[in-house]
Amino acid sequence: MKVYHRTTEANAAGIVATEFRDGEGRYMLDIDEPLRGVFVSDRPLDINEGTNGETLLSLEIPDQLFSEHEIVEEGKPYREAIIPAVALNMHRTLTIEEE
């Protein structure tokens, strides 16, 4: 499955050169404790959906990996997941998407 991760140009360069690193946040979710991992979605998101940055990365991951870490919220027209960086780094075929 193809997933997307939006970030800054500087962070994208670091990810492409080395690897993803876990972030920590609430990711616009109504939760008490922050989540740790890398936010990805099944379609490109922008600031209106809570993502930030001018660079969009995409990569192919197994459907099961996404499903294991999926955050399900009623009414969203897209799917999202918080996946540990170590798991994403096993699938290193990254593409910088043109928008």
C-alpha positions as CSV (number, residue, x, y, z in Angstrom):
1,M,0.0,0.0,0.0
2,K,1.2,3.5,-0.8
3,V,1.4,5.9,2.2
4,Y,2.3,9.5,2.5
5,H,4.3,11.6,5.1
6,R,4.4,15.4,4.9
7,T,7.4,17.2,6.4
8,T,9.7,20.1,6.0
9,E,12.3,20.2,3.3
10,A,15.1,19.9,5.8
11,N,13.5,16.9,7.6
12,A,12.8,15.2,4.2
13,A,16.5,15.5,3.3
14,G,17.5,13.8,6.6
15,I,14.9,11.1,6.1
16,V,16.1,10.4,2.6
17,A,19.8,10.4,3.6
18,T,19.4,8.3,6.7
19,E,16.1,7.1,8.0
20,F,12.8,8.0,9.7
21,R,12.9,8.9,13.4
22,D,10.0,8.6,15.8
23,G,8.1,11.8,16.6
24,E,5.8,12.3,19.5
25,G,2.5,14.1,19.6
26,R,-1.2,13.9,19.9
27,Y,-1.7,14.4,16.1
28,M,-5.0,16.2,16.5
29,L,-6.5,13.2,18.4
30,D,-8.6,13.5,21.6
31,I,-6.2,11.5,23.7
32,D,-4.4,11.9,27.1
33,E,-1.0,10.5,26.3
34,P,1.1,11.4,23.2
35,L,1.7,8.8,20.5
36,R,5.2,7.9,19.4
37,G,6.0,7.0,15.8
38,V,5.7,8.4,12.2
39,F,2.4,9.8,11.0
40,V,1.4,8.4,7.6
41,S,-1.8,8.5,5.6
42,D,-3.3,6.7,2.6
43,R,-3.5,10.0,0.7
44,P,-1.6,13.3,0.6
45,L,-2.8,15.5,3.5
46,D,-2.2,19.2,4.0
47,I,-2.4,21.8,6.8
48,N,-6.2,21.5,6.8
49,E,-5.9,17.9,8.0
50,G,-3.2,18.8,10.5
51,T,0.0,18.0,8.5
52,N,2.8,20.6,8.2
53,G,5.6,21.1,5.7
54,E,6.3,21.7,2.0
55,T,7.6,18.2,1.1
56,L,5.5,15.1,0.6
57,L,7.2,11.7,0.8
58,S,5.6,8.5,-0.2
59,L,6.6,4.8,0.3
60,E,5.2,1.4,-0.2
61,I,4.5,-0.7,2.9
62,P,2.6,-3.9,3.6
63,D,-1.2,-3.4,4.2
64,Q,-0.8,-5.3,7.4
65,L,1.8,-2.9,8.8
66,F,-0.6,0.0,8.2
67,S,-3.6,-1.9,9.7
68,E,-1.7,-2.8,12.8
69,H,-1.0,0.9,13.6
70,E,-4.1,2.5,12.1
71,I,-5.9,5.2,14.0
72,V,-9.6,4.9,13.3
73,E,-11.8,8.0,13.6
74,E,-15.4,8.2,12.4
75,G,-16.1,10.4,9.5
76,K,-12.6,10.9,8.1
77,P,-12.4,10.5,4.3
78,Y,-8.8,9.1,4.6
79,R,-7.0,6.5,6.7
80,E,-4.0,7.3,9.0
81,A,-1.6,5.5,11.1
82,I,1.3,6.1,13.6
83,I,3.9,3.6,12.7
84,P,7.2,3.1,14.6
85,A,10.2,4.4,12.6
86,V,12.0,1.2,12.9
87,A,9.2,-0.6,11.0
88,L,9.0,2.1,8.3
89,N,12.8,2.1,7.8
90,M,12.5,-1.6,6.7
91,H,10.7,-0.3,3.6
92,R,13.1,2.4,2.3
93,T,11.9,2.9,-1.2
94,L,11.0,6.6,-0.7
95,T,9.8,9.0,-3.3
96,I,9.6,12.8,-3.0
97,E,6.2,13.6,-4.6
98,E,5.7,16.5,-6.9
99,E,2.6,18.5,-6.1
